[in-house]
Amino acid sequence: MNILFDARVLGEEHISGVGFCAQHLLQSLLEVNTKHQITLFFNASNQKARERFLAKWVPLVGNRPDLHKIVIKKLPNKIFSFGGNYYLRNHQEFADYDLVHCPHLNLVSPQSVLKIATVHDVSFVFFPEFLAPKVRIWHRWMSRQVRQADFLITSSYQTKEDLLKVWGISSEKIQVIYPGVEDLVSVSLSLGVDSAREMTKSPYILHLGSLEPRKNISGLLAAFRDLIMDPDFADYNLVLAGQPAYQFARLQRQYEDLIDQKRVILTGYVDQSQKISLLKAASLLVYPSFYEGFGFPPLEAMQFGVPVLASNQGSIPEIVGEAGLLFDPYDQSGFVDSLKKIVVDTNLRIHLSQLGYKQVKKFSWDKTASQVLELYERVGAI
């Protein structure tokens, strides 16, 4: 089978979210695939983006040049996002593919080719107020495009149920395939990553992820302020590890006193080694999102035995299972009570850590890639 993998989301310098999933899936696909032709399609008008892509992927593709190759175009992505179908359908070099996989909403494909797209979540449907106006418009347009796919992959059963509800798509067109989780413990050992205890001598609560409204950063900051007002918890700090996003500047002003006092520590974007370092020294990880289609940080924390306090919304209960203490993010007093409980209850922390080691083993990128290849073959046989 001749497969075109749309790798346009892999051009950013700091890859996260959808790009993070696509990167790890593609790496594993190139490792486990033994018989299909897979072409990585990349487009960027920015030369540095093209150079970054080639530096990363040429060595991986070069391991099996008989099966894998790269095609790069130089069009502005804003134009390609809306006119990509026309471009691909009018260039002969794209005429011979059997299937195209877009691991994101921006589905483009050659004419008369089977189309698979991945939908990680539909937060843009349920929480449009959490997005900047331009982003809302983009998601509205892309959601129309992605519905033209022949099959959809979702990252959780919750997302599948959401799609059935909001788009009315046939259940038979949707395949749930969980993403994997990278073995960060092995990475830590190979890189010799130390813990981040030098960042703060006090114990700290960690949040990993972009600092955007959907992540409920406002609720976390409010709960943390209430927590440290109690003398029994006054020595705790909060580390927010992630890129500031839409509307976060307002929260920075609101909690400027805690930030200035280094009670709330803003790291900005963290790379893999920095993330590992932070996880190794964290007292607990808090994941208070209003909605997630999957959720990597709780599983990453579990690898290091870090207890997890997580929201009971979206797919989070499905992914965390019994290995995390769940709470209602709309109940602020309950949030604070849950924070106190997981901090002081040593037996609960040990129990959650033990369950976490087992839970995270359910997720593997090799398993994900194998299931995606099986879907390619099943779709291609129809």
C-alpha positions, 0 to 999 in steps of 0.5 A, spaced: 500 500 500 502 506 498 501 511 504 501 519 504 502 521 511 501 528 512 507 531 517 505 538 516 504 539 524 511 537 525 515 544 523 514 547 529 520 549 533 517 547 540 512 541 538 506 540 543 499 537 543 497 534 536 504 535 533 507 531 539 502 525 538 504 526 530 511 525 531 511 519 536 506 516 532 510 517 525 517 515 529 513 508 531 510 507 524 517 508 521 520 503 526 514 497 525 512 498 518 515 492 514 511 492 507 508 499 506 510 505 502 510 511 507 511 518 504 512 523 509 509 530 506 511 536 509 510 543 507 513 550 509 515 556 506 520 558 512 526 555 510 528 554 517 522 549 518 524 545 512 531 544 515 528 542 522 524 537 519 529 534 514 534 534 520 529 530 524 526 525 519 531 524 513 536 519 518 529 516 520 527 515 513 534 513 511 533 506 515 528 503 510 529 507 503 526 502 500 519 503 504 520 510 506 521 517 503 520 525 504 516 530 499 517 537 501 513 543 498 514 550 499 507 553 499 505 558 505 501 554 510 496 559 511 494 558 503 495 550 503 491 549 509 485 552 505 487 550 498 491 544 499 486 539 496 486 543 489 494 543 489 494 535 491 489 534 486 492 537 480 499 535 481 501 528 478 506 526 483 500 525 488 496 521 483 498 514 485 497 514 493 492 509 496 491 512 502 492 519 506 493 520 513 492 527 516 493 526 524 490 533 525 483 536 523 486 540 517 485 534 512 487 535 505 488 529 500 489 527 492 483 526 488 479 519 489 484 517 495 482 514 501 482 519 507 483 518 514 484 523 519 485 523 527 481 528 531 484 528 538 478 532 541 472 537 540 473 542 545 472 547 540 465 545 540 464 545 547 468 551 549 469 556 544 470 561 549 476 558 551 479 560 544 481 566 540 476 569 535 481 567 529 482 560 532 475 559 533 474 561 525 480 556 523 477 550 527 470 551 524 473 551 517 477 545 519 471 541 522 468 541 516 474 539 512 475 533 517 468 530 516 470 529 509 474 523 511 472 516 510 475 514 517 477 517 523 481 515 529 480 518 536 484 518 542 479 516 547 472 513 547 470 519 550 472 523 544 468 518 539 462 519 543 463 526 543 463 526 535 457 521 535 454 527 538 456 533 535 457 531 528 452 525 527 458 521 524 456 513 523 460 509 529 463 504 524 467 510 521 470 511 527 476 507 530 479 509 537 486 508 538 490 510 544 496 514 543 502 511 547 507 514 552 514 515 551 518 511 556 521 517 560 524 513 565 529 510 560 530 517 557 532 519 564 537 514 565 540 515 558 541 522 559 543 522 566 537 527 568 537 530 575 531 532 579 529 539 579 530 540 586 534 546 586 529 550 583 525 550 589 527 548 596 520 547 598 516 541 596 512 543 589 505 542 586 506 541 578 502 542 572 504 540 565 501 543 559 500 550 556 497 555 560 490 556 557 483 557 559 481 550 557 486 547 562 483 551 568 489 555 570 485 560 573 482 554 578 488 551 580 491 558 582 485 560 586 485 553 589 493 554 590 492 561 594 487 557 598 491 552 600 497 556 602 493 560 607 492 554 611 499 554 615 499 546 614 500 547 607 504 554 607 511 551 605 508 548 598 510 552 591 506 551 585 510 550 578 506 551 572 511 548 566 508 550 559 507 556 554 503 561 556 497 562 551 490 565 550 488 570 556 494 568 561 496 575 561 490 577 565 491 571 570 499 573 571 496 580 573 491 577 578 496 573 581 502 577 581 504 577 588 505 570 588 509 570 582 513 575 585 514 571 591 516 565 587 510 561 590 508 560 583 514 559 578 513 560 571 518 556 567 515 557 560 516 552 555 520 546 557 523 541 553 524 533 554 529 533 559 527 539 563 520 536 564 523 529 566 527 533 571 521 537 574 517 530 574 522 527 578 522 532 584 514 534 584 510 532 590 504 531 586 501 533 579 495 536 578 491 536 572 485 540 573 482 541 565 475 542 564 476 538 557 481 533 554 481 528 549 487 524 552 492 527 557 499 525 557 501 529 563 498 524 568 501 518 565 508 521 564 507 523 572 505 516 573 512 513 570 516 516 576 511 514 582 508 522 582 501 522 585 496 525 580 490 529 582 486 530 576 479 533 573 473 528 572 471 531 566 472 529 558 477 523 557 481 524 563 477 519 568 478 514 562 485 515 561 487 515 568 483 510 571 483 508 578 491 511 578 489 518 580 484 522 585 479 525 581 475 531 583 470 536 580 473 542 577 467 546 577 467 545 585 472 550 587 472 548 595 472 540 593 478 542 589 482 545 595 479 539 599 482 534 594 489 538 594 489 537 602 487 530 602 492 528 597 498 532 600 497 529 607 494 522 606 501 518 605 497 511 604 493 514 599 499 517 595 503 510 596 497 507 593 496 511 587 503 511 585 503 503 585 497 503 581 500 509 576 506 504 575 501 499 572 496 504 569 501 507 564 504 500 562 497 500 558 500 505 553 505 504 548 507 507 541 509 501 538 502 498 540 499 505 537 503 504 531 501 497 530 493 498 530 494 504 526 497 500 520 492 495 521 487 500 520 490 502 514 490 495 511 483 494 513 481 501 510 485 499 504 482 492 503 475 495 503 
